[in-house]
Amino acid sequence: MARPIDVPPNVVQAGYGKRFFAYLIDIIVIILGIVSVYFLFSRNVMFPAVGYDATVAEKDNFLVSSRLTDSREKSWGKLSLSEKLGAAGAVEDYSNRVWYYASHYLPAHQELEFNVKDLTSSKTKDVLPTFEGDRNDPQQVGKWVSDTFFSSTAYYQNVKDEQGNPDYSKKPELTEYGKSIPASVLLVYWHNDTDKTGFYDDAYEHLMAQKYVDAFDAAISTKQWQAYIPAVIASPILFNFIIPLLFPKGKTIGKLLLGLAVVEESGLPVKKSQLALRYAIITICYAMLLVQNYWIAIFGTQILMTLLFITVALSGTGQGIHDIVARSIVVDEKKSILFKSDDARKRYIENHPDSEVADWYREKTSEEFMEAYGDRDDDE
């Protein structure tokens, strides 16, 4: 609980409803400011400066060259070849792409791993075979590829050499059974849009589960966050710190629209130092937006701002933590008589001796009055 305050009758503290809507308006203005700075400045200046576009282009080239993914424009998603080529053509194209990725692209890139854990898209096998051979040996690589992605003997069989031994350096061929069944049925073996099973899906998941791809994602996320920082800093400082210090009576955009003002507990104009302290506390809450994890940033800021406003209702004096620390109150300007100085207040009392304001001040002893509301330097 905050210490009790004795508010003069010439000021009327703002109601919770008005304060909430002013608070809401300020949040909306700050969010719009963040979005504006992000699209006008960050995307045009910061993204190139931190190398975001170059990293995204590098990832795009890397994934597309594997022949398993769509381009950046389609978020590097799975291919829908059956729609583009027809069922028969798609079957052959799927198999060519999987074979190229697993037997050529994968061994040629030292940064990629054969043994990737947590591959869960396929319902036909729990884990992929472990590769412990030489990635530069086409026979050893081809056998792993055959056992991994072409393992259904009902559909595919290995090519034989002249001696009748499996030639693992060549892509497995369709069996007679595989040739006789409808291509649309065979496609389910490769890629099923309904439950995401099939060995094309396994190859795609194998690529996307690579630590090297994760490193791309981490770098892109970091660069996007770096480009986002100016927008997060500029908007809250401008609308929630600089403007209240420049506007009379500590008004934010929300307070200006709803006729609210910030004054001292005595009802006199609040000092710049008090305003700076008050709004610095609020602005610090927006610092949570600088957290790189967007969900933590958004919900963390929301929680802090909500707690800050809740203290207004729980304090018993209509003051939030920021007001208590700065010894300020938020008043309804239309319902209050605000004095520009202590002399102006004294003149009002002299000219209105029978007013409620005059009665309230007369109840104060001279010592109490001077201690709490005496003359002070005004730095307005």
N, C-alpha and C positions, 0 to 999 in steps of 0.2 A: 504494500500500500504506500502511496505517496504521502508526503507530509501535507497537512491541510493548508489550503490557501483561502484567503478572504478576498474575494473578487469585488471590486467597487461596483455600485449599482449603475454606473454610467456605461458599463460594458456588459454585453450579453454573450455568453459563450455559445459557440455554434453547436447546433444539434448534431447528433450522431448521423442522421440521414444526410444532411448537407455535407458533412465532413467525408462521409463514405463516397458520395458521388463526386466530390472534388478530388478525392484520392483516386477514384476510378478513372476520372478524366485525365489526371496526371499520368497514370499508368498507360493509358491508351496513347497519349501524346508521346510518351517516351518510347513505346513500342513502335509507333509510326516513325519516330525519329531514327530508331535503330534500323528499321527496314529501309528508310530513305538513304541513310549514310551507307548502308551495306550495298544497295544496288547502284547508287550514284558514284560512290568512292571505292568501296572495297572491291567490287567485281571488276572495275575498270583500272584501278591503280594497284591495290594490294595483291590481288590474285597473281598478276604477272610478276610483281615484286618478290613474292615468296616462292615463285616457281610452281604454283598450283597447276596451271594449264599444261606446263611441260611434263609434270609427273603424271597427270591424267592421260595425256597423249602417249606417254611411254607405256603405261599400263594397257591402254587400248591396243597399241601395236602388239604388245606381248600376248595378250589374250586372243586377239583376232587371228594372229599368226599361228596359233595352236590348231585352228580350224574347228574348234568346238563351240565357240561362242559368237553371239551377235556383237555388234560394235557398241561403242559408248552411247550412241543415240538410243539404243534399246537396253541400256543399263547392263550390258554384258550378260544378257540372259541366255537361256537355252534356245537352240534353233528349232524352228517349226518347219522342217524340210518337207514333211508329208503334205503340207498345204501348198508348198511352192512347186514341188516336182511331181506330185502324184505318188501314190503308194509304192509302185514298182521302182521308180527312180530314186525315191527317198531311201529305200532299203539299201541299195548299193552305195548311195552317197553317205549314209550313216556309217556303214562299215568302213568305207575308205577314210573317212575323217577320224574314226576311232583308231584305226590301224596307223595312220600317219602320226597322230598324237602320241600313242603309246610306244611305237617302235622307232620313230624318227625324232620327233620333237622332244619328247621326254629324255631320252639318253643324250641328246645333243646339248641340253642345257644342264650344266653342272649344278645350278642353283635349285633344280627340281629334284624331288625325292621319289623313288619308286614305292617305298613303303610308307603309305599315309594312313594314319589311324582315323577312327571315327567316321568311316565311310558307310553311311546308313541308308542311302537312297534305294539300293537294290534289296528286294525281298527274296532273291534266289540264293543268296549266300551271306553269311554273317560278316566275314572278313576277307580281304583280298589275300592271295598267296604272297608270302614273303619273298622278295627278290634279294639274293645274296651273290649274284653272279657279276660278271664284267659288263658294265653298261656299254662298252665299246664292241662287244661281241654280238653280232646280229642274231646268232643262233640262240644264245642264252636269253637275250632280250625278247626275241620272238616267242620262245617257249613260255616266258612269263606272260606275255601279252595274250597268247592263245589260251593259257590256263585261266587268265583273269577276265578277258572281255569276249572271248570266243569259245567259252567252255561248254556250250550246249552241243553235244555230239549229234543231237537230233537235227539241228539246223546247220552246223558248220563242222567241217573236217579239215585236218591239216593237209597241205600239199605234200606229195611224196617226191623224192628224188629218183634217179634212175635205179638205185639199189632198193627202192621201196621204203626208204627211211623218211621220217617226217622232215621236211625242209622248213624249219621255223623262221627262216629269213623272209618268207613270202606270206602274204595275207591268207588266212584260211578261206576255203571255198564253201559255197553252199552245198549241202548234201542233196541227194536226189529228192529226199523228203522235203527239204527246205525249198527246193525249186518247184515242187508240186503244189505246195500250199499257197493260198492267196497272199499277195504281198501285204495287204492290209492286216492280216493276222500276224505275219512275221514282224511287222512294225512294232507290235506290242512287246516283242522280245527286246527291241532296241530302245523304244521310247514311248511311254504311255502318259498322255497328258492328264489322265484321271488320277492315278495313284503314284506317278513318278517312278515307275520301276523300269528296268531295262539296262543294258550295258552301255548304251550311249549315255544314259544318266550317270552310270558309275564313272565313266571317263570324265564327264563334265564335273562331277563332284570331286573326283580325284584331282583335277586341275585347280578347282576353286578352294580346295582344302590345303593347298600347298602353303608352307610358311612364307615363301617368296611372294605369293599373291597377298597374303596377310600383311606383309611388309609394305606393299604398295598401298593397301587400304589405310594402314596406320599413317603413312607419310601424307596421303591425300587428306585424311582427317586432320592431321596436325597443321598442314598448310592452310586448310579451310578455316581452322580455328584462329590461326595467326592473322589471316585476312579479315576475320570477323571482329578482332579486338578493337580497332578504332571506332567502329559503330557502337559497340557496347560501352566504351568509355565516353565518347563524345555526347551521346544523347542524354544519359542521366545527368552528367555534369552540367550540360547546357540548360536543360529544362527543370532540373531539380536542385540546382545549386546557384548557377550564375544568374538566371532570370529572377529567382526570389530575392537575391541580393541587390539587383538593379531595380526591380519594381518596388513601388512604395508599399510599406507594411508587409513585406515578406510574402508577396502573393505569387503563387504558381499560376499556371494557366487555369487549372481547375478552381482555385480560390478566386481568381479574377472573374471567372464566368458566374460563380455562385455567390459573389459578394461577401467573401470571407477575408479576414485579415489576421495577421499574427502580431500580438502586442505583448508587452511585459505583463507579469502577474498583477502589477499595479494599475494596468490599463494605459500606461504611458507608452510612447513609441518604443519599439524594441531596438536594441543596439545592433549594429552590423556584426559585432563579435558574437552576440547571442544567435543571430540568424545564421551565421556561418557554422556555429556549433550545431544548431538544430538541424540544418539541412545536410550537414556533413554526415550525421548519424544515419539519416534516411538514405543518402546517396551510397553510403558504404554497403547497405543491403543489396544494392544492385551489383556490387562487386562479385557476388555469387555467379553472375552471368559470365564471368571470365573463366569459370571451370570448363575444362575441355569436353567433359561429358555433357552433352546437351540436356539430357533428361535431368541430371543432377543440378545443372545450372538453372534450368527453368523452374523445377519444383523447389529447389533450395531457395531461390529468390522469392518465389510465391509464399513459401512458409515464413520466411523472415518478414516480408511485408505484411502478411496477415497477422503475425504475432505483434508487430509494431502497432497495427491498428487496434488489435484486441486490447492492448494495454490502455488505450484511450477509454474503453468502457470499464475496465477493471480497476483503474487507478482510483476511482472515486472523486477525482477532481477534473475529469474531462481532459486529462493530459496524458499523452503517450510518453514513452521513455525519452524521446527526443525533446519534448516540451519540459519534462521534469528536469533534465540535465541543463537545458538552456534557460529555465525559469521563464517560460513563455506560455501563452494561452492562445487558442484560436477563437476568434469572436465573429459574430454576425455583424458585419459593418452597418447594415441597414437598420438594425435594432439598437445599435450602440451609439454613444456620444464619445467620440475619440478625441482626446486633446493632443495637440502637437507638442506640448511641453508642460512642465509643472506650473509655470506662470500662467499659461492658458487655462489650466484647471482651476487655479486660485481665482482668476478673474471670473470664471463661470460661477464659482461658489459665491463670490461677492455680488454678482448680478442676479443670482437666483438663490437668495438666502433661505427660501422656504422649500426648496427642491429636496427630493429624496437624496440626491447626491450630496448636498450641503449637510443634511442631517447625518448621513453616514460618516462624513469626515469629522463632524463635530463630536461624534461619539468617541473618536480617537483622542487619546491624551496627546499633548504636544510632544512628549518624548517618544511615544509609540509612532506617532505620525511621522516625525522627522527621521526616526530610525528606519521605518519601512518605506516611506514615500517622500522622503526629503529631497532637496535639490541635488542634482547630479549633472555631471558633464554630459552633454548630448552630442553624440558623434554622428548624428544623422547628417 
